[in-house]
Amino acid sequence: MGKFVITKRTNGEYQFNLKAGNGQVILASEGYAAKSSCENGIESVKKNGQDDSKFERKTSKNGKHYFNLKATNGQIIGSSEMYESTSARDNGIESVKKNAPDAETDDQS
């Protein structure tokens, strides 16, 4: 089962990572000034991560593949790592859909 891990950056901002059951990071958030905003971001992933249309599939300039998960307002909630292939990226999207809804939160901030 996946989990959300909240950490505090050296600049004082909070961020979360959605990790798969094997501990691999599937989705990383932006930095948030307040922990409550970070927690709202997690709830947004749980909600929007079930809607395939909220995933923006992208290819970087170096040819690697990644995705962004967007909220209803179009703001990016989180981004994936870089993948070697589109199929690996798409597997990452499926992993978010599978792991996010029931993921527990581990606050390490």
CORLINSUL-V754172 format. One line per field, one symbol per residue. burial: b if it has 24 or more other C-alpha atoms within 12 Angstrom, else e. A space follows every 10 residues. Layout:
burial = ???
This chain:
burial = ebbbbbbeee eeebbbbbbb eeeebbbbbb bbeeeeebbe bbbbbbbbbb eeebbbbbee eeeebbbbbb beeeebbbbb bbbeeeeebb ebbbbbbbbb bebbbeeee
